[in-house]
Amino acid sequence: MTELEIRHESEHVTIASHRTHTAAIMRKSSANDAWAHYQSTRVKYHNLELRENLVQVFGAKGGPAGEMPADDAAQKKKYEAQGKQIQEEARRPANPPKWMSSARCATISAKDRSKSGWC
């Protein structure tokens, strides 16, 4: 079955190449989102470290300041674990869209296949 071609001035662009391009853009967007999520977790972690340092420098004792170190340690553990989990998820290869079957991949040019990373 031949793919429908859309003509742009002197180029031939197939529907499959448009889909491959869209898939590549979606994959890049997902990677950017994962990186932003990881960074936000690390910022929270570093803010806790800063707070610990400030409490030590100013020598606050008793009351809420006395409870802070234990609370900070628990939160740091949480953010450290979240950061590792986010990293692992971001490093896993994305699942190709359902329309990107192996039969469809065979009809896509090598240039377009390299853009998507799925074929």
C-alpha positions in Angstrom: 0.0 0.0 0.0 1.5 3.3 -1.0 1.5 6.3 1.4 -0.4 9.4 0.5 2.0 12.1 -0.5 1.7 15.8 0.3 3.6 18.1 -2.0 5.4 21.1 -0.7 6.8 23.2 -3.5 9.5 20.8 -4.8 9.5 18.2 -1.9 7.6 15.0 -1.5 6.5 14.5 2.2 4.7 11.4 3.2 2.2 11.0 6.0 4.5 8.6 7.6 7.3 11.1 7.7 5.0 13.6 9.3 4.1 11.1 11.9 7.7 10.2 12.6 8.5 13.9 13.0 5.6 14.4 15.4 6.7 11.3 17.4 10.3 12.7 17.6 9.0 16.0 18.8 6.8 14.3 21.4 9.7 12.2 22.6 11.9 15.3 23.0 9.1 17.1 24.9 8.8 14.1 27.3 12.6 14.2 27.9 12.4 17.9 28.6 9.6 17.4 31.1 11.4 14.6 32.8 14.5 16.7 33.2 12.5 19.7 34.6 10.9 17.3 37.1 14.3 16.0 38.2 15.6 19.5 38.5 12.7 20.6 40.7 13.3 17.6 43.0 17.0 18.5 43.3 16.2 22.2 44.0 14.0 21.0 46.9 16.8 18.8 48.2 19.4 21.6 48.0 17.0 24.0 49.8 16.9 21.6 52.7 20.7 21.5 52.8 20.8 25.2 52.8 18.3 25.4 55.7 20.4 22.9 57.7 23.5 25.0 57.2 21.7 28.2 58.2 20.4 26.6 61.4 23.9 25.5 62.2 25.4 28.9 61.4 22.9 30.8 63.5 23.0 28.2 66.3 19.3 28.0 66.7 18.3 25.6 69.5 15.1 24.3 71.1 11.5 24.6 69.9 11.0 24.3 66.1 14.7 24.7 65.4 15.4 21.5 67.5 12.9 19.5 65.4 14.2 20.7 62.1 17.2 18.3 61.7 15.1 15.2 62.0 12.4 16.6 59.7 15.0 17.7 57.2 16.8 14.3 57.2 13.5 12.6 56.4 12.7 15.0 53.6 16.2 14.7 52.1 15.8 10.9 52.0 12.5 11.4 50.2 13.8 13.8 47.6 16.9 11.7 47.1 14.8 8.6 46.4 12.4 10.6 44.1 15.4 11.9 42.2 16.8 8.4 41.6 13.3 7.2 40.5 12.8 10.1 38.1 16.3 9.5 36.6 15.5 5.8 36.0 12.2 6.6 34.4 13.8 9.2 32.2 16.5 6.8 31.0 14.0 4.1 30.0 13.2 4.2 26.3 9.8 5.6 25.5 7.2 3.4 24.0 6.5 4.0 20.4 3.0 5.2 19.5 0.6 2.4 18.4 0.6 3.6 14.8 4.4 3.0 14.6 4.2 -0.7 13.9 7.1 -2.7 12.3 5.2 -2.8 9.0 4.8 0.9 9.0 8.5 1.4 9.9 9.4 -0.5 6.8 7.8 2.2 4.7 9.6 5.1 6.4 12.8 6.4 4.9 16.1 5.7 6.8 16.5 9.5 7.5 13.0 9.7 9.1 13.6 6.4 11.1 16.7 7.9 12.6 14.7 11.0 13.7 12.1 9.0 15.6 14.5 6.5 17.4 11.7 3.9 17.4 12.2 2.0 14.1 
